[in-house]
Amino acid sequence: MDIWWHLRTGELILERGTVPYYDWFTFVDFDRPWIDLHWGFQILVTWLYRWGGVDLLILSKAFCLSVTIGFAWYASGRSVPSWCRVLFWILPVICISGRSLVRPEMLSLMYLAFWMYVISRLPTHPKLIWLIPLITLFWVNSHALFVLGLVVSVLFVVDHLLRVWARGQFGLELPSTAISGITFVRVGVLTVLACFLNPYLDQGVLFPLTLYEKFSVDQAFYSVRVGEFQPPINFIRQYGLSNLYLFSQVLLGILTLCSFFPLLIRKRVNPFRIMLFIAFTHLAWKASRNTGIFSLISGIILCDNVSDWLRFSMSRSSVAGIAPEPSAEDVRWLDRSSAGKWISTALLLFLIGSLLSGHWARWGGEGKVLGLGEQKAWYAHAASKFAGQPGMPHRAFISNMGQAAVYIFHNGPERKVFFDGRLEVNSKETFEFYEQIKQQMAGGGANWAYVLQDEQGQLPVIILDSRYSRDEIRGMGANPGWRLVFADQAAAVFLDVQTADHLQLPEADPSPLFHPPGI
């Protein structure tokens, strides 16, 4: 749903020539600061939407995910046979596809994969390190997850320092000498400076801490209200591992963890990968929204660990006077195995077939449909346009909060909403008030409405989602002070009786709300 307020914000940035510094779209938190680091993404998707509509947005998302996997493929597992690497990357691709939405996250995944690619090539192409500040500049003006690149870089430098200190001992290989210490310092300084090259300067640099608080300090509040802030373990407890994405995430985590053991047994330690795995596992454990970046990093680590194991097996077997180890024979078999190639091909064809037949969507439990265009009756476009007609109230209360983005797209910022999905703008107190109003609305109460009046005493228009606000629709339908004036399969629109009479709007037929697609 978020894409719609992103699109409207992009349009306004282009029209006004400035990014927002305070909220543009709500009438409650209008005075709260808005650190909109997504502005680069918003301008990009606005251009794409103007050129090709929703179809081009979907194709662009698919392109970004393909580029992401491409960078990750070449960033890892150089000693792993291609057919084997295909098998390893199936799980990360499944996991990432579960978060395949047109959101700034699609750019963050691509930047992160490119960052890992650059780091993987530094021993042989040291000049690539100068791309890191440039990536940072684009990333910090696209998404708050730019901080992940900094985390990766810090861990890489720590790994380098540990190798310098160990001098080949404790299972650590000697560090690469391709990059000098002064180059590390210069690139580090430029990278930090690039972080400040955003419209919000130091506030933009510190903004990721605000997001981290949502699924750490305030996790108890947000995790029960926003699905993507819930830890994956909660979904597993509730649904088990029958869901394709959950099962793939757990299996990928186990395989990646196990891939460290053969190297540790051989007294081979890679601190960079160990620290990466711990850091990104922590993020995924805290909130399901982080499973995409966890899966990307885990796929790279898994392939690299297996690659190292194969490389060490081959190098030991080639030492003069030492008979080849069984593992070395296995390596040679892997490289020339036609059975492995057939297995990987068959599995890819099976997954493609499941996607085309609709089985993938059923296994994922999300009802996604393969194709272009919008999902039928999913977005409340007609209701939002109806509520934006002349004479309609300039305030709106919308449930669920995702549909508020659709209203903003069609009517903002001239018409404002009570609450929407921009949790970085709307306060926790407003969120609690929003839920209290919904509860009173579902119970048929009437007092909630008068705290939402504007200065002229005008009550807001109420837009309720047909899938996730059914209790509220029933409560409003039984409230004599309100009238259903519009209904389709996506949403219902209610006005207070006085406003409805003034606009000469009769009672609408509620039957389209009874059976929305997917229910």
C-alpha positions as CSV (number, residue, x, y, z in Angstrom):
1,M,0.0,0.0,0.0
2,D,2.9,2.4,0.8
3,I,3.7,3.0,-2.8
4,W,0.8,5.4,-3.2
5,W,2.0,7.9,-0.6
6,H,5.5,7.5,-2.0
7,L,4.1,8.4,-5.5
8,R,2.2,11.4,-4.2
9,T,5.3,12.6,-2.2
10,G,7.4,12.3,-5.4
11,E,4.9,14.4,-7.3
12,L,4.9,17.1,-4.7
13,I,8.7,17.1,-4.5
14,L,8.9,17.7,-8.2
15,E,6.2,20.4,-8.1
16,R,7.5,22.2,-5.1
17,G,11.2,21.7,-5.7
18,T,11.8,20.7,-2.0
19,V,11.6,17.7,0.2
20,P,9.3,17.6,3.2
21,Y,10.6,18.7,6.6
22,Y,7.3,18.5,8.4
23,D,4.4,16.3,7.8
24,W,2.3,17.0,4.7
25,F,-0.6,14.6,4.9
26,T,-2.1,14.3,8.4
27,F,-4.2,16.8,10.4
28,V,-3.1,15.4,13.8
29,D,0.7,15.1,13.5
30,F,1.1,17.9,11.0
31,D,3.7,19.7,13.2
32,R,6.0,16.6,13.6
33,P,9.3,16.5,11.7
34,W,9.4,14.2,8.6
35,I,12.8,12.9,7.8
36,D,12.0,11.6,4.3
37,L,15.2,9.9,3.2
38,H,13.1,8.0,0.6
39,W,12.9,11.1,-1.6
40,G,15.3,9.7,-4.3
41,F,13.2,6.6,-4.5
42,Q,10.0,8.6,-4.7
43,I,11.2,10.7,-7.6
44,L,12.4,7.6,-9.4
45,V,9.0,5.8,-9.0
46,T,7.1,8.9,-9.9
47,W,9.0,9.1,-13.2
48,L,8.4,5.4,-13.8
49,Y,4.7,5.7,-13.0
50,R,4.3,8.6,-15.4
51,W,6.0,6.7,-18.2
52,G,4.5,3.3,-17.7
53,G,2.0,3.2,-14.8
54,V,1.8,0.3,-12.4
55,D,3.1,-2.2,-15.0
56,L,6.4,-0.4,-15.3
57,L,6.7,-0.2,-11.5
58,I,6.3,-4.0,-11.3
59,L,8.8,-4.6,-14.1
60,S,11.3,-2.2,-12.4
61,K,10.9,-4.1,-9.1
62,A,11.6,-7.3,-10.9
63,F,14.6,-5.8,-12.6
64,C,16.0,-4.5,-9.3
65,L,15.6,-8.0,-7.7
66,S,17.3,-9.6,-10.7
67,V,20.2,-7.2,-10.5
68,T,20.4,-7.9,-6.8
69,I,20.7,-11.6,-7.3
70,G,23.2,-11.0,-10.1
71,F,25.5,-9.0,-7.9
72,A,25.2,-11.5,-5.1
73,W,25.9,-14.4,-7.5
74,Y,29.2,-12.9,-8.6
75,A,30.1,-11.7,-5.1
76,S,30.3,-15.3,-3.7
77,G,31.1,-18.9,-4.2
78,R,33.8,-18.6,-6.9
79,S,35.0,-22.2,-6.4
80,V,31.4,-23.6,-6.3
81,P,30.2,-25.3,-9.5
82,S,27.5,-23.3,-11.2
83,W,24.8,-26.0,-10.8
84,C,25.6,-26.2,-7.1
85,R,25.5,-22.5,-6.7
86,V,22.0,-22.5,-8.4
87,L,20.8,-24.9,-5.7
88,F,22.2,-22.7,-2.9
89,W,20.6,-19.5,-4.2
90,I,17.1,-21.0,-4.6
91,L,16.4,-20.5,-0.9
92,P,17.5,-16.9,-0.7
93,V,15.6,-16.1,-3.9
94,I,12.4,-17.6,-2.4
95,C,12.9,-15.6,0.8
96,I,13.6,-12.3,-0.9
97,S,10.6,-12.8,-3.2
98,G,8.4,-12.9,-0.1
99,R,9.3,-9.2,0.4
100,S,9.2,-8.3,-3.3
101,L,7.3,-5.1,-3.1
102,V,7.6,-1.7,-4.8
103,R,9.2,-0.1,-1.8
104,P,12.6,1.6,-1.1
105,E,13.7,-1.7,0.2
106,M,14.2,-3.0,-3.4
107,L,16.9,-0.4,-3.9
108,S,18.5,-1.2,-0.5
109,L,18.8,-4.9,-1.5
110,M,20.5,-3.9,-4.7
111,Y,22.9,-1.5,-3.0
112,L,23.7,-4.0,-0.4
113,A,24.4,-6.7,-3.0
114,F,26.6,-4.3,-5.0
115,W,28.4,-3.4,-1.7
116,M,29.2,-7.1,-1.1
117,Y,30.3,-7.5,-4.7
118,V,32.8,-4.6,-4.3
119,I,34.2,-6.1,-1.1
120,S,34.6,-9.5,-2.7
121,R,36.6,-8.1,-5.6
122,L,38.9,-5.8,-3.5
123,P,41.9,-8.3,-3.4
124,T,42.1,-8.4,-7.2
125,H,40.5,-5.0,-8.0
126,P,41.4,-2.7,-5.2
127,K,40.4,0.5,-7.0
128,L,36.7,-0.6,-6.7
129,I,36.9,0.5,-3.1
130,W,36.4,4.1,-4.3
131,L,32.9,3.1,-5.4
132,I,31.8,2.7,-1.7
133,P,31.3,6.5,-1.1
134,L,29.4,6.8,-4.3
135,I,27.1,4.0,-3.4
136,T,26.6,5.6,0.0
137,L,25.6,8.9,-1.6
138,F,22.8,7.2,-3.6
139,W,21.8,4.9,-0.8
140,V,21.4,7.6,1.9
141,N,19.1,9.5,-0.4
142,S,16.9,6.5,-1.2
143,H,16.4,4.6,2.1
144,A,17.3,4.6,5.7
145,L,18.9,1.2,5.4
146,F,22.0,2.9,4.1
147,V,23.3,2.2,7.6
148,L,23.7,-1.5,6.6
149,G,26.5,-0.6,4.2
150,L,28.3,1.1,7.0
151,V,27.8,-2.0,9.2
152,V,29.3,-4.2,6.5
153,S,32.2,-1.9,6.1
154,V,33.0,-1.6,9.8
155,L,32.9,-5.4,10.1
156,F,35.2,-5.7,7.0
157,V,37.7,-3.4,8.6
158,V,37.5,-5.2,11.9
159,D,38.2,-8.5,10.1
160,H,41.2,-6.9,8.3
161,L,42.6,-5.6,11.6
162,L,42.2,-9.1,13.2
163,R,44.1,-10.7,10.4
164,V,46.9,-8.1,10.7
165,W,47.1,-8.8,14.4
166,A,47.0,-12.6,14.0
167,R,49.7,-12.8,11.4
168,G,48.4,-16.1,10.0
169,Q,47.7,-17.7,13.3
170,F,44.5,-18.9,14.9
171,G,43.1,-20.1,11.6
172,L,43.1,-16.7,10.1
173,E,44.5,-16.2,6.6
174,L,46.9,-13.3,6.1
175,P,45.1,-10.0,5.1
176,S,45.2,-8.8,1.6
177,T,47.8,-6.2,1.0
178,A,46.1,-4.8,-2.1
179,I,44.7,-1.8,-0.2
180,S,46.9,0.4,2.1
181,G,45.9,1.7,5.5
182,I,45.8,5.3,4.2
183,T,43.4,4.2,1.5
184,F,41.1,2.7,4.1
185,V,41.1,5.9,6.0
186,R,40.5,8.1,3.0
187,V,37.6,6.0,1.7
188,G,36.2,5.8,5.3
189,V,36.2,9.6,5.6
190,L,34.6,10.0,2.2
191,T,31.9,7.5,3.1
192,V,31.1,9.2,6.3
193,L,30.9,12.6,4.5
194,A,28.6,11.0,1.9
195,C,26.2,10.0,4.7
196,F,25.8,13.7,5.5
197,L,25.1,14.7,1.9
198,N,21.3,14.4,2.4
199,P,18.7,17.1,2.8
200,Y,18.5,16.5,6.5
201,L,22.2,16.4,7.3
202,D,22.9,15.0,10.7
203,Q,19.2,14.2,11.3
204,G,19.3,12.0,8.2
205,V,22.4,10.2,9.4
206,L,20.8,9.5,12.8
207,F,17.4,8.6,11.3
208,P,18.1,4.8,11.2
209,L,18.1,4.8,15.0
210,T,14.5,5.9,14.9
211,L,13.6,2.9,12.8
212,Y,15.6,0.5,15.0
213,E,13.7,1.7,18.0
214,K,10.5,0.5,16.4
215,F,11.5,-3.1,16.6
216,S,13.8,-3.0,19.6
217,V,12.8,-0.5,22.4
218,D,9.2,-0.2,21.2
219,Q,8.9,-3.7,19.8
220,A,6.2,-4.7,22.4
221,F,4.0,-1.9,21.1
222,Y,4.5,-2.1,17.3
223,S,5.0,-5.9,16.9
224,V,1.4,-6.6,17.9
225,R,0.0,-3.9,15.6
226,V,2.2,-4.1,12.5
227,G,2.8,-7.5,10.9
228,E,6.3,-6.8,9.5
229,F,7.5,-5.7,13.0
230,Q,6.7,-9.1,14.4
231,P,9.6,-11.5,15.0
232,P,9.5,-14.5,12.6
233,I,9.3,-16.8,15.6
234,N,5.8,-15.4,16.3
235,F,4.6,-16.5,12.8
236,I,6.2,-19.9,13.3
237,R,4.4,-20.4,16.6
238,Q,1.1,-19.4,15.0
239,Y,1.3,-21.1,11.6
240,G,4.2,-23.6,11.9
241,L,6.5,-24.1,9.0
242,S,3.9,-24.9,6.3
243,N,4.4,-21.4,4.8
244,L,6.9,-21.5,1.9
245,Y,8.7,-18.3,3.0
246,L,9.0,-19.2,6.7
247,F,10.3,-22.7,5.9
248,S,12.8,-21.3,3.4
249,Q,14.1,-18.7,5.9
250,V,14.5,-21.2,8.7
251,L,16.2,-23.8,6.4
252,L,18.5,-21.1,4.9
253,G,19.5,-20.0,8.4
254,I,20.3,-23.6,9.5
255,L,22.3,-24.3,6.3
256,T,24.3,-21.1,6.6
257,L,25.1,-21.8,10.3
258,C,26.1,-25.4,9.5
259,S,28.4,-24.2,6.7
260,F,30.8,-22.7,9.2
261,F,31.5,-26.0,10.9
262,P,33.6,-27.8,8.2
263,L,35.9,-24.7,8.1
264,L,36.1,-24.5,11.9
265,I,37.0,-28.2,12.1
266,R,39.9,-27.4,9.7
267,K,40.8,-24.5,11.9
268,R,39.8,-22.0,9.3
269,V,38.1,-18.9,10.7
270,N,36.6,-16.0,8.7
271,P,35.6,-13.3,11.3
272,F,34.0,-11.1,8.6
273,R,31.4,-13.8,7.7
274,I,30.8,-14.8,11.3
275,M,30.1,-11.2,12.4
276,L,28.0,-10.6,9.3
277,F,25.9,-13.7,10.1
278,I,25.4,-12.7,13.7
279,A,24.5,-9.1,12.8
280,F,21.9,-9.9,10.1
281,T,20.5,-12.8,12.0
282,H,19.9,-10.4,14.9
283,L,18.0,-8.1,12.6
284,A,15.9,-10.9,11.1
285,W,15.2,-12.3,14.6
286,K,13.9,-8.9,15.8
287,A,11.5,-8.2,12.9
288,S,10.2,-10.1,9.9
289,R,10.7,-7.1,7.7
290,N,14.4,-7.8,7.8
291,T,14.3,-11.3,6.5
292,G,15.0,-10.1,2.9
293,I,18.4,-8.6,3.8
294,F,19.1,-11.5,6.1
295,S,18.5,-13.9,3.2
296,L,20.7,-12.0,0.8
297,I,23.6,-12.0,3.2
298,S,23.1,-15.6,4.3
299,G,23.1,-16.7,0.6
300,I,26.4,-15.0,0.1
301,I,27.9,-16.4,3.3
302,L,26.7,-19.9,2.5
303,C,28.2,-19.9,-1.0
304,D,31.5,-18.4,0.2
305,N,31.9,-20.9,3.1
306,V,31.3,-23.9,0.7
307,S,33.7,-22.3,-1.8
308,D,36.4,-22.1,0.9
309,W,35.8,-25.7,1.9
310,L,36.2,-26.8,-1.7
311,R,39.2,-24.6,-2.2
312,F,41.0,-25.9,0.9
313,S,40.2,-29.5,0.0
314,M,41.7,-29.1,-3.4
315,S,44.8,-27.3,-2.1
316,R,45.5,-30.0,0.5
317,S,45.2,-32.7,-2.1
318,S,47.7,-31.1,-4.4
319,V,50.5,-31.0,-1.9
320,A,53.4,-33.2,-3.0
321,G,53.5,-36.6,-1.3
322,I,50.0,-36.4,0.1
323,A,47.4,-38.7,-1.3
324,P,44.1,-37.0,-2.3
325,E,41.6,-36.7,0.4
326,P,38.1,-38.2,-0.2
327,S,36.8,-34.6,0.0
328,A,39.0,-33.7,-2.9
329,E,37.6,-36.5,-5.0
330,D,34.2,-35.2,-4.1
331,V,35.1,-31.8,-5.3
332,R,36.2,-33.1,-8.7
333,W,33.0,-35.1,-8.9
334,L,30.9,-32.0,-8.1
335,D,32.6,-30.1,-10.9
336,R,31.9,-32.5,-13.6
337,S,28.6,-34.0,-12.3
338,S,26.0,-34.2,-15.0
339,A,23.5,-35.5,-12.4
340,G,23.8,-32.3,-10.4
341,K,23.2,-30.2,-13.5
342,W,20.0,-32.2,-14.3
343,I,18.8,-31.9,-10.7
344,S,19.3,-28.1,-10.6
345,T,17.6,-27.7,-14.0
346,A,14.7,-29.9,-12.9
347,L,14.2,-28.0,-9.7
348,L,14.2,-24.6,-11.5
349,L,11.6,-25.9,-13.9
350,F,9.5,-27.2,-11.0
351,L,9.6,-23.8,-9.3
352,I,8.8,-22.0,-12.5
353,G,5.9,-24.4,-13.1
354,S,4.6,-23.8,-9.5
355,L,4.7,-20.1,-10.1
356,L,2.8,-20.3,-13.4
357,S,0.2,-22.8,-12.0
358,G,-0.5,-20.7,-8.9
359,H,0.9,-23.3,-6.4
360,W,3.6,-20.9,-5.3
361,A,1.0,-18.3,-4.2
362,R,-0.9,-21.0,-2.3
363,W,2.3,-22.2,-0.6
364,G,3.2,-18.6,0.3
365,G,-0.3,-18.0,1.8
366,E,-0.5,-14.4,0.5
367,G,-2.7,-14.8,-2.5
368,K,-0.3,-13.0,-4.8
369,V,-1.1,-13.4,-8.5
370,L,1.6,-13.6,-11.2
371,G,1.2,-10.8,-13.7
372,L,1.1,-7.1,-14.3
373,G,-1.4,-4.5,-13.1
374,E,-3.1,-4.1,-9.7
375,Q,-4.6,-6.9,-7.8
376,K,-8.4,-6.8,-8.2
377,A,-10.3,-4.6,-5.7
378,W,-7.3,-4.3,-3.4
379,Y,-6.8,-0.6,-3.4
380,A,-9.6,1.8,-2.5
381,H,-9.2,4.1,-5.6
382,A,-12.9,4.6,-6.3
383,A,-13.7,5.3,-2.7
384,S,-10.9,7.8,-2.4
385,K,-11.9,9.6,-5.6
386,F,-15.5,9.6,-4.4
387,A,-14.4,11.1,-1.0
388,G,-12.4,13.8,-2.8
389,Q,-15.3,15.3,-4.7
390,P,-16.2,19.0,-4.1
391,G,-18.3,19.5,-1.0
392,M,-16.8,16.4,0.8
393,P,-15.1,16.9,4.1
394,H,-11.4,17.9,4.0
395,R,-10.6,15.4,6.7
396,A,-10.7,11.6,6.5
397,F,-10.4,8.7,8.9
398,I,-9.4,5.6,7.1
399,S,-9.0,2.0,8.1
400,N,-6.9,0.1,7.5
401,M,-4.1,2.6,7.6
402,G,-2.6,1.2,4.4
403,Q,-5.6,2.5,2.4
404,A,-4.8,6.0,3.7
405,A,-1.9,6.0,1.3
406,V,-4.4,5.6,-1.6
407,Y,-6.5,8.5,-0.3
408,I,-3.3,10.6,0.0
409,F,-2.4,9.8,-3.6
410,H,-5.7,11.1,-4.9
411,N,-6.4,13.9,-2.5
412,G,-3.4,15.0,-0.5
413,P,-2.1,17.3,0.8
414,E,-5.2,19.5,0.4
415,R,-7.3,16.9,2.1
416,K,-5.7,15.2,5.1
417,V,-6.0,11.9,7.0
418,F,-6.0,11.2,10.7
419,F,-3.4,8.5,10.5
420,D,-1.4,6.6,7.8
421,G,1.3,4.0,7.6
422,R,4.3,6.4,7.9
423,L,5.3,5.3,11.4
424,E,8.3,7.5,11.3
425,V,6.0,10.5,11.3
426,N,2.9,9.5,13.2
427,S,3.5,9.3,17.0
428,K,2.8,6.2,19.1
429,E,0.1,8.2,21.0
430,T,-1.7,8.9,17.7
431,F,-1.5,5.2,16.8
432,E,-3.1,4.3,20.2
433,F,-5.8,6.9,19.7
434,Y,-6.4,5.6,16.2
435,E,-7.0,2.1,17.6
436,Q,-9.3,3.4,20.3
437,I,-11.5,5.2,17.7
438,K,-11.7,2.0,15.6
439,Q,-12.8,0.0,18.7
440,Q,-15.5,2.5,19.5
441,M,-16.5,2.6,15.8
442,A,-16.9,-1.2,15.7
443,G,-19.0,-1.1,18.9
444,G,-21.4,1.4,17.4
445,G,-20.4,4.3,19.6
446,A,-20.7,7.9,18.5
447,N,-18.6,10.1,20.8
448,W,-15.4,9.4,18.9
449,A,-16.4,11.4,15.9
450,Y,-16.6,14.8,17.6
451,V,-12.9,14.8,18.6
452,L,-12.1,14.7,14.8
453,Q,-14.2,17.8,13.9
454,D,-12.4,20.6,12.1
455,E,-12.6,24.3,13.1
456,Q,-16.0,24.7,11.4
457,G,-17.4,21.6,13.2
458,Q,-17.3,19.5,10.1
459,L,-17.0,15.7,10.8
460,P,-14.6,13.7,8.7
461,V,-15.4,11.3,5.9
462,I,-14.9,7.6,6.9
463,I,-13.3,5.1,4.5
464,L,-13.2,1.5,5.7
465,D,-11.4,-1.4,4.0
466,S,-13.7,-4.2,2.9
467,R,-11.2,-6.9,4.0
468,Y,-9.6,-5.8,7.3
469,S,-12.2,-3.4,8.7
470,R,-15.4,-5.5,8.5
471,D,-16.2,-5.0,12.2
472,E,-16.0,-1.2,11.8
473,I,-18.2,-1.4,8.7
474,R,-20.9,-3.3,10.7
475,G,-20.6,-0.9,13.6
476,M,-21.0,2.1,11.3
477,G,-23.8,0.5,9.4
478,A,-25.8,0.2,12.7
479,N,-25.0,3.8,13.8
480,P,-28.0,6.0,13.1
481,G,-25.8,9.1,12.9
482,W,-23.9,7.9,9.9
483,R,-24.9,6.8,6.3
484,L,-23.2,4.5,3.9
485,V,-22.9,6.7,0.7
486,F,-20.5,4.5,-1.4
487,A,-19.5,0.9,-1.5
488,D,-17.6,-1.3,-3.8
489,Q,-15.6,-4.5,-3.4
490,A,-12.6,-2.6,-2.0
491,A,-14.0,-0.1,0.6
492,A,-17.0,1.6,2.1
493,V,-17.5,5.4,2.5
494,F,-19.6,6.8,5.4
495,L,-20.7,10.4,6.0
496,D,-22.5,11.8,8.9
497,V,-26.2,12.1,8.1
498,Q,-26.3,15.9,8.1
499,T,-23.5,16.1,5.5
500,A,-25.0,13.3,3.4
501,D,-28.3,15.2,3.4
502,H,-26.6,18.4,2.4
503,L,-24.9,16.7,-0.5
504,Q,-28.1,14.8,-1.4
505,L,-26.4,11.5,-1.1
506,P,-28.7,8.5,-0.7
507,E,-28.0,5.2,1.1
508,A,-25.6,3.1,-1.0
509,D,-26.1,-0.6,-1.7
510,P,-23.8,-2.5,0.7
511,S,-23.8,-5.8,-1.2
512,P,-20.5,-5.3,-3.0
513,L,-18.8,-5.4,0.5
514,F,-20.1,-8.8,1.3
515,H,-17.7,-10.9,-0.8
516,P,-14.5,-9.0,-1.7
517,P,-12.0,-11.0,-3.8
518,G,-9.7,-13.1,-1.7
519,I,-12.2,-13.5,1.2
